[in-house]
Amino acid sequence: MDLVELFMHWDAGRSKSELAVSLGMDRKTVAKYLAPAEAEGLEPGLGLSAGEWRDMVAGWFPSVVDGRLRQITWPQYDARIDWVRGQLAAGVAGAVMHQRLVDEEGVGGSVRSFQRWLAATLPEEVAAARGKARATVLKPPSAPGELGEVDYGMMGHWRDPATGKGHRVWAFIFTLPFSKQPFVYPVTRMDQAAWNDAHVAAFEFLGGTPRRIVPDNLLTGVIAPDLYDPKLNRAYAELAAHYGALVDPARSGRPKDKPHVERMVQYVRGSFWAGRSFTSMAQMRAEAARWAREVAGNRKPRALAGDRPWEVLERLERPHLVPLPPRRLEAAAWAVAKVGPDCHASVKGVLYSIPHLHIGVRLDVRITATTVEFHREGVVVKSHPRIAKGRQTDLGDYPKAAGLFLTRDAPWCREHAAAIGPATAELVNELLAEPGLHRIRAAQRIVGLADTHTPAQIETACAAATAAGDPTLRTVRGLLAAGVTVLPRRPNGDNGAGAHLRGPEAFTAS
């Protein structure tokens, strides 16, 4: 099995150095085992199954087919098998047993030879001593339409010819264990949008949805892994509910919970990806769908007894899949945003207004390609068309007073000031003449005096303030409060002091 794994990785395009690091073998050992394949002119990208590689390995290396093939020292180990069993039961390591055999019994052979004899002769005892079962319990076959397995597999690097930018490409792989039919959807980002889009594309490709989906514990699918009560990502749970599927995540660190899609990753990498070039992501995805239908769907897995996956899907499994809903789910992502004091919340760098009653509250945000919805305790409190940048403001979200302030702009002030009178209009225009309109609030308040004073009173006060050279809101308010309608003119020179008409002698008299 180690050699089969070696050749399948080599077939997927991995170098000898990568194989040595990944499989824990010396690079020279890797080269030795690959030599027969290279001598026959074989090259990576054949896309052979594990069974086909097993047959070829048996021909190249007959000694590895029968694990009981004896080496020179093995009969000596066989004669001491009961002693070895006792050592295993006592928890003695294989290397220590070998050393004791050499020192105390005079048995020759290397430690590696002894370990091979242990694995071939006492596999169950060795497994029990290591605290784990040797046997693999086969998963029961799933019923048609019952199960779909999901995973990502790293394909390699791709440079977009249109932009010249390099990308790492992963393949989203969805496999139906009953029909063995896969679906492949290449992506350059493994985010929430790509995860949901890939699922929708898979359901439409297969013509329905399996009743149960087993994904890996990616955050795009599962927030909190748990054997009994996993917490699903909200967008993923929404997608599953829309398409009528139950999401049953694999246990963390247990790839055998989804063995069919795990085995499919190497096949996709070797058969679909290796040695090919693509002009665009759209062309890559179209080619992946074609490959899934015409190549992967046309193979003959041993488990199907000569049938082809695509034929089994159409004939036996598709009628049992959950039918697609009438409406295609608009892919959505969820986020959390806090409403600031200015009645706005930031979503992906854009500010959206929220009713002022929710200031300081963290809201759930549902984001689609066209809309942004804000939810509080499951209730939509605000919805906006989605924009790329800037600010989206509904003035009705502000408190009444603030809303009035924002709607009463400079043209509004000028129009209502002119309705009061020319003196008021002149004063307001002078206020609004300053750059930046930073005195618009004062202009609004002057116009607002019409709520408590007559136009004549406001006109007189504005005219007096202008004549006094102090046309400000404070002056106008002061004049109205004092009941003064005309400011006295300021005298020149002596400021109105009384004159003393005396001659010079008045100052010299004793």
C-alpha positions in Angstrom: 0.0 0.0 0.0 2.9 2.4 0.7 4.2 1.8 -2.9 0.7 2.3 -4.3 0.4 5.6 -2.5 3.9 6.6 -3.7 3.0 6.0 -7.4 -0.4 7.7 -7.1 1.3 10.8 -5.7 4.0 10.6 -8.4 1.2 10.3 -11.0 -0.4 13.5 -9.6 2.7 15.4 -10.6 4.7 15.6 -7.3 8.5 15.7 -7.5 10.7 13.1 -6.0 11.8 15.6 -3.3 8.2 16.4 -2.4 7.4 12.6 -2.3 10.4 12.0 0.0 9.3 14.7 2.5 5.6 13.8 2.3 6.0 10.0 2.7 8.9 10.0 5.1 11.2 8.2 2.7 14.8 8.8 1.5 15.0 10.5 -1.9 17.2 7.7 -3.2 14.6 5.1 -2.1 11.9 7.0 -3.9 14.0 7.1 -7.1 14.7 3.3 -6.7 11.0 2.5 -6.6 10.1 4.8 -9.4 12.8 3.5 -11.7 10.8 0.6 -13.2 8.0 3.0 -14.2 10.4 5.5 -15.8 12.2 2.6 -17.6 8.9 1.7 -19.3 8.5 5.3 -20.4 5.6 6.1 -18.1 5.0 9.7 -17.1 2.8 11.5 -14.5 -0.7 12.3 -15.4 -1.9 8.7 -16.3 -4.8 9.0 -13.9 -4.7 5.3 -12.9 -6.7 4.0 -10.0 -5.3 2.4 -6.9 -6.1 -1.1 -8.1 -4.3 -0.5 -11.4 -1.2 0.7 -9.6 -1.4 -2.2 -7.3 -1.3 -4.6 -10.2 1.7 -2.8 -11.8 3.6 -2.7 -8.4 3.0 -6.5 -8.0 4.8 -7.0 -11.3 7.7 -4.7 -10.6 8.2 -5.8 -6.9 6.9 -9.3 -6.4 8.6 -9.5 -3.0 6.3 -6.9 -1.5 3.0 -8.6 -2.6 3.2 -11.4 0.0 4.0 -9.9 3.4 4.9 -13.3 4.6 7.8 -13.7 2.1 10.6 -14.9 4.4 14.0 -13.3 4.8 16.9 -15.1 6.2 16.3 -14.2 9.9 12.6 -14.6 9.9 12.6 -18.4 10.9 14.5 -17.4 14.0 11.9 -14.9 14.9 9.1 -17.5 14.2 10.8 -19.8 16.8 10.4 -17.1 19.5 6.9 -15.9 18.6 5.5 -16.7 22.0 8.3 -14.7 23.7 7.5 -11.7 21.3 3.8 -11.9 22.2 4.7 -11.6 25.9 6.9 -8.6 25.2 4.2 -6.9 23.2 1.7 -7.5 26.0 4.1 -5.9 28.5 4.4 -2.8 26.3 8.0 -3.3 25.1 8.9 -1.4 22.0 9.9 -3.2 18.8 13.4 -1.8 18.8 14.0 -2.9 22.4 12.7 -6.4 21.6 15.2 -6.6 18.7 18.0 -5.5 20.9 17.2 -8.1 23.5 17.0 -10.8 20.8 20.5 -9.8 19.5 22.1 -9.5 23.0 20.4 -12.3 24.8 19.5 -14.8 22.1 22.2 -14.2 19.5 19.6 -13.6 16.7 20.9 -11.7 13.8 19.2 -9.3 11.4 18.5 -5.6 11.4 15.9 -3.8 13.5 14.0 -2.9 10.2 13.9 -6.6 9.3 12.4 -7.5 12.7 9.8 -4.7 12.4 8.7 -6.0 9.0 8.4 -9.5 10.5 6.3 -8.1 13.3 4.0 -6.2 10.9 3.5 -9.3 8.7 3.2 -11.9 11.5 1.5 -10.2 14.4 -0.4 -7.3 13.0 -3.3 -7.4 15.5 -1.0 -7.7 18.5 1.1 -4.8 17.3 -2.0 -2.7 16.7 -3.4 -3.5 20.1 0.0 -2.6 21.7 -0.1 0.8 20.0 -3.6 1.4 21.3 -5.4 1.4 18.1 -7.3 -1.1 15.9 -5.6 -2.4 12.9 -8.7 -3.3 11.0 -10.6 -0.6 9.1 -14.4 -0.8 9.5 -16.0 -0.3 6.1 -18.7 2.3 6.0 -22.0 0.8 4.9 -23.0 1.7 1.4 -25.2 4.8 1.2 -28.6 4.7 -0.5 -29.2 6.6 -3.7 -29.7 10.3 -3.1 -28.7 9.9 0.6 -25.2 11.3 0.9 -22.8 13.9 -0.6 -19.2 14.4 0.5 -17.5 17.8 0.2 -13.8 18.8 0.4 -11.2 21.2 -1.0 -8.1 20.0 -2.7 -5.0 22.0 -3.6 -4.4 21.9 -7.3 -1.4 24.1 -7.9 -0.5 27.6 -9.3 -2.0 29.3 -12.3 -1.2 32.6 -14.0 -4.2 34.4 -15.4 -3.2 35.3 -19.1 -5.5 38.3 -19.0 -3.9 40.0 -16.0 -0.6 38.3 -15.7 -1.3 37.7 -12.0 -0.5 34.4 -10.3 -3.0 32.5 -8.2 -3.2 29.4 -6.1 -6.0 27.2 -7.3 -8.1 24.9 -5.1 -10.7 22.5 -6.4 -14.0 22.3 -4.6 -15.0 18.6 -4.9 -18.5 17.2 -4.3 -18.9 13.5 -4.6 -21.9 11.2 -4.4 -20.8 7.9 -2.8 -23.6 5.9 -4.3 -23.0 6.7 -8.0 -19.3 7.7 -7.5 -20.1 10.8 -9.6 -17.9 13.8 -8.7 -18.3 17.5 -9.4 -15.3 19.9 -9.5 -15.4 23.7 -9.1 -12.0 25.5 -9.2 -11.6 28.6 -7.0 -8.8 31.0 -6.1 -10.3 32.0 -2.8 -11.9 29.7 -0.2 -14.2 32.3 1.3 -17.9 32.2 2.1 -19.1 33.4 -1.3 -17.0 30.8 -3.2 -18.2 28.0 -0.8 -21.8 28.8 -1.4 -21.5 29.4 -5.1 -19.7 26.0 -5.5 -22.5 24.2 -3.6 -25.2 25.8 -5.8 -23.2 24.9 -9.0 -22.9 21.3 -7.7 -26.6 20.9 -7.0 -27.4 22.2 -10.5 -24.8 20.0 -12.1 -26.1 16.9 -10.4 -29.8 17.8 -10.9 -30.8 17.8 -7.3 -29.5 17.8 -3.7 -28.6 14.8 -1.5 -30.5 14.6 1.7 -27.3 14.7 3.8 -24.0 16.6 3.1 -20.8 15.8 4.9 -18.3 18.7 4.7 -15.0 19.3 6.3 -14.8 21.5 9.4 -13.9 24.7 7.4 -15.1 28.0 9.0 -17.0 28.7 5.7 -19.2 25.8 6.7 -18.8 25.0 10.4 -18.0 27.6 13.0 -17.8 25.2 16.0 -17.0 21.5 15.3 -18.8 19.1 17.7 -19.7 15.5 17.3 -23.3 15.9 18.5 -24.1 19.6 18.0 -21.9 21.4 15.5 -22.6 25.1 15.0 -23.0 25.8 11.3 -21.9 29.0 9.6 -25.2 31.0 9.2 -24.8 31.5 5.4 -24.2 27.7 5.0 -27.1 26.8 7.2 -29.3 29.1 5.1 -28.2 27.4 1.9 -28.8 24.0 3.3 -32.3 24.9 4.4 -33.1 26.5 1.0 -32.1 23.3 -0.9 -33.5 20.8 1.7 -30.3 19.2 2.8 -29.0 18.2 6.3 -25.4 19.3 7.0 -23.6 16.6 9.0 -19.9 17.8 9.3 -17.1 15.2 9.5 -15.4 14.9 12.8 -12.4 17.1 13.3 -9.3 15.2 12.1 -11.2 12.2 10.8 -10.9 12.1 7.0 -12.4 8.5 7.0 -15.8 10.2 7.7 -15.7 11.2 4.0 -13.5 8.7 2.3 -14.9 9.0 -1.2 -14.1 12.6 -1.6 -10.7 12.2 0.1 -9.7 9.6 -2.5 -11.0 11.8 -5.3 -8.6 14.7 -4.6 -5.6 12.9 -6.0 -7.5 11.8 -9.0 -8.7 15.3 -9.8 -5.2 16.7 -9.4 -3.7 14.1 -11.7 -6.4 13.7 -14.4 -8.0 17.1 -14.6 -5.3 19.6 -13.5 -1.9 18.2 -14.2 -0.2 19.4 -17.4 -3.1 21.6 -18.6 -3.3 25.3 -19.2 -6.4 27.5 -18.9 -7.2 30.9 -20.5 -9.6 32.2 -17.7 -11.3 31.1 -14.5 -14.6 30.8 -16.4 -13.0 28.5 -19.0 -11.3 26.5 -16.2 -14.7 25.9 -14.5 -16.4 25.0 -17.7 -13.6 22.5 -18.4 -13.9 21.1 -14.9 -17.6 20.4 -15.4 -17.0 18.8 -18.7 -14.2 16.6 -17.2 -16.5 15.6 -14.4 -19.2 14.5 -16.8 -17.2 13.0 -19.7 -14.1 11.7 -18.0 -14.7 11.0 -14.3 -18.3 10.2 -15.1 -17.3 7.7 -17.8 -14.7 5.7 -15.8 -15.6 2.2 -14.5 -15.0 2.1 -10.7 -14.7 -1.4 -9.3 -17.5 -0.7 -6.8 -20.0 -0.2 -9.6 -19.2 -3.6 -11.2 -18.7 -2.2 -14.7 -21.3 0.6 -14.6 -20.3 4.2 -15.3 -20.9 6.9 -12.6 -22.8 9.3 -14.9 -25.1 6.5 -16.1 -25.7 5.4 -12.5 -26.5 9.0 -11.5 -29.0 9.5 -14.3 -30.6 6.1 -14.1 -30.7 5.3 -10.3 -29.7 8.2 -8.1 -31.1 11.4 -9.6 -34.7 10.4 -9.1 -33.9 10.1 -5.4 -32.2 13.5 -5.0 -34.2 16.4 -3.4 -35.5 18.4 -6.4 -34.1 21.8 -7.0 -36.3 24.7 -5.6 -38.0 26.9 -8.1 -35.8 29.9 -7.1 -32.0 29.8 -7.2 -30.6 30.9 -3.9 -28.9 34.3 -4.2 -25.6 33.6 -2.5 -25.3 35.6 0.8 -22.6 36.2 3.4 -23.3 37.1 7.0 -21.4 39.6 9.1 -21.9 41.6 12.3 -21.8 45.4 12.4 -22.2 47.9 15.3 -24.4 51.0 14.8 -22.4 54.1 15.5 -23.6 57.4 17.1 -24.1 58.9 13.6 -26.7 56.2 12.9 -24.5 54.4 10.4 -22.9 50.9 10.4 -19.9 50.0 8.3 -20.1 46.9 6.0 -17.2 46.1 3.8 -16.0 49.7 3.9 -19.4 51.3 3.1 -21.5 53.2 5.6 -25.3 52.4 5.7 -27.8 54.3 7.8 -29.8 52.5 10.5 -32.8 53.8 12.5 -31.5 55.8 15.5 -33.2 53.4 18.0 -30.5 50.9 17.3 -27.5 53.1 18.1 -24.8 51.1 19.9 -26.4 47.7 19.0 -24.6 44.9 17.1 -26.7 43.8 14.2 -26.5 40.7 12.0 -25.9 41.7 8.4 -26.9 39.6 5.4 -24.9 40.6 2.3 -25.8 39.6 -1.2 -24.6 40.9 -4.6 -27.5 43.5 -4.7 -28.7 44.1 -1.1 -27.5 44.6 2.4 -30.0 43.7 5.2 -29.6 44.4 8.9 -31.2 42.0 11.3 -31.9 42.3 15.0 -33.0 39.2 16.8 -34.1 37.7 13.5 -36.1 40.8 12.4 -35.0 42.9 9.5 -34.7 46.5 10.8 -33.2 48.1 7.6 -32.4 47.2 4.0 -30.3 49.1 1.5 -29.2 48.5 -2.1 -25.6 47.5 -2.0 -23.0 50.0 -3.2 -19.3 49.6 -3.8 -18.1 52.6 -1.8 -19.2 55.8 -0.1 -22.3 56.2 2.1 -25.9 55.2 1.8 -28.1 57.4 4.0 -31.9 57.5 4.6 -32.7 60.8 6.4 -35.7 59.1 8.0 -33.3 57.0 10.2 -32.2 60.1 12.1 -34.1 61.5 15.1 -36.7 64.1 14.0 -34.7 67.1 15.0 -31.5 65.8 13.3 -33.5 64.9 10.2 -34.9 68.4 9.9 -31.5 69.9 10.3 -30.1 67.7 7.4 -33.0 68.6 5.1 -32.9 72.3 5.7 -30.1 73.2 3.4 -28.9 76.5 2.1 -31.5 76.9 -0.7 -34.2 76.2 1.9 -32.8 78.8 4.2 -32.7 81.5 1.5 -36.2 80.7 0.3 -37.8 81.0 3.8 -35.7 84.0 4.7 -37.0 85.9 1.6 -40.5 85.0 2.7 -40.0 86.8 6.0 -38.5 90.0 4.4 -35.6 91.6 2.7 -33.7 92.4 5.8 -33.8 88.8 7.0 -32.9 87.6 3.5 -29.9 89.9 3.4 -28.6 88.7 6.8 -29.1 85.0 6.0 -27.3 85.5 2.6 -24.4 87.1 4.4 -24.2 84.2 6.8 -24.3 81.6 4.0 -21.7 83.5 2.0 -18.8 82.0 4.0 -17.0 79.0 2.5 -18.0 75.6 3.7 -21.5 76.8 4.9 -20.3 76.2 8.4 -22.9 78.8 9.7 -25.9 77.1 8.1 -27.2 76.1 11.6 -27.3 79.8 12.5 -29.2 80.6 9.3 -31.7 77.8 10.1 -32.3 79.2 13.6 -32.9 82.7 12.3 -35.5 81.4 9.9 -36.9 79.3 12.8 -37.6 82.5 14.8 -40.8 82.7 12.7 -42.2 80.1 15.0 -42.3 82.5 18.0 -42.1 86.0 16.4 -43.9 87.9 13.7 -42.2 88.6 10.4 -42.2 92.4 11.3 -40.3 91.8 14.5 -37.8 89.6 12.8 -37.4 92.0 10.0 -36.8 95.0 12.4 -34.3 93.0 14.5 -32.4 91.8 11.4 -32.2 95.3 10.0 -31.0 96.7 13.3 -28.3 94.0 13.6 -27.1 94.7 10.1 -27.0 98.4 10.7 -25.1 97.9 13.9 -22.4 95.9 12.0 -23.1 92.7 13.9 -25.4 90.5 11.7 -25.3 87.4 13.9 -27.9 85.1 15.4 -26.8 86.1 18.9 -27.5 89.8 18.1 -30.9 89.2 16.5 -32.0 87.0 19.5 -30.8 89.7 22.0 -32.7 92.4 20.2 -35.9 90.4 20.1 -35.6 89.4 23.8 -35.0 93.1 24.9 -37.8 94.4 22.7 -35.4 96.8 21.1 -36.1 97.2 17.4 -33.6 100.0 16.5 -30.1 100.3 17.9 -29.1 103.9 18.9 -26.3 105.2 16.7 -22.9 105.5 18.4 -21.8 109.3 18.7 -18.4 110.4 17.4 -15.6 112.1 19.4 -16.6 112.7 23.0 -19.0 109.8 23.2 -21.8 112.3 24.2 -20.2 113.8 27.3 -21.4 117.3 28.4 -19.3 120.3 27.4 -17.5 122.6 30.0 -17.6 126.1 28.5 -14.9 127.9 30.6 -12.1 130.2 29.8 -8.4 129.7 30.5 -8.7 131.9 33.6 -10.9 129.3 35.3 -7.9 127.0 35.5 -5.4 129.7 36.8 -7.6 131.2 39.5 -6.4 130.4 43.0 
